Amino acid sequence: MSARLQVNISDEMMNRIDMYANKLGVTRSAFCAVILGQGLAGYDATFGMVADVQTQMTNKLLEKAEK
């Protein structure tokens, strides 16, 4: 399933999107979907690491408090 997304961007950004899409031989829409997917994957990884660090820090603090 797919959904339509409409965003407002600068002319400069649109030109850059078009340039890269043309270089890759894909549509503007396909290029934007890939870039958004990569960005979201990066955020997922970052927030996952932050959650892991928070859990580790909490566990260490609880261990120290129990001693």
Secondary structure, 3 states (H helix, E strand, C coil): CCCCCCCCCCHHHHHHHHHHHHHHCCCHHHHHHHHHHHHHHHHHHHHHHHHHHHHHHHHHHHHHHHC
